[in-house]
Amino acid sequence: MGWNYVKIKMIISATLLVFSGELLASESGNDDYCLMINDMAGKMMEARQLGIPLAEMKKPLNALKGAEKDLFTDILISAYEKPRFNGEEIRKRYITEHQNDWYMNCIKVYQSK
């Protein structure tokens, strides 16, 4: 596996460690939490576009529990339901769209509270 594979897996693992449980319980962390969702959605779609196997990307999520595990699994699965593209420009567009979709959904959830 290449450097991108290792880098993305490390970023996702570190992000999950840092944010695990803390921001879900914190009302003041809504903006930070949604930005973290945005970042994770981007990294997960980037992994998809690089061809990193879904099973490998799912492994760091096994450390999570409950709603967090469900949320991050949903983000990951939604990335892997999309096709993989060869062109760099279309890959970037899909990564951005995936980020925007999840960020917008997060904002909507917190606005409705």
Long-range contacts (C-beta under 8 A, 24 or more apart in sequence): 1-52, 4-50, 5-47, 5-50, 5-52, 5-56, 8-43, 8-46, 8-47, 8-50, 8-52, 9-47, 9-52, 9-56, 9-57, 9-60, 11-43, 12-40, 12-43, 12-44, 12-47, 12-57, 12-60, 13-60, 15-39, 15-40, 15-43, 16-60, 16-61, 16-63, 16-64, 16-72, 17-63, 20-63, 20-64, 20-68, 21-68, 24-67, 24-68, 30-110, 33-106, 34-103, 34-106, 34-107, 34-110, 35-103, 37-71, 37-75, 37-102, 37-103, 37-106, 38-99, 38-100, 38-102, 38-103, 38-106, 39-99, 40-72, 40-75, 40-102, 41-75, 41-79, 41-98, 41-99, 41-101, 41-102, 41-103, 42-95, 42-96, 42-98, 42-99, 44-75, 44-76, 44-79, 44-98, 45-79, 45-82, 45-94, 45-95, 45-98, 45-99, 46-91, 46-95, 47-79, 48-79, 48-80, 48-82, 48-84, 49-84, 49-85, 49-91, 49-94, 49-95, 51-84, 54-80, 75-102, 78-102
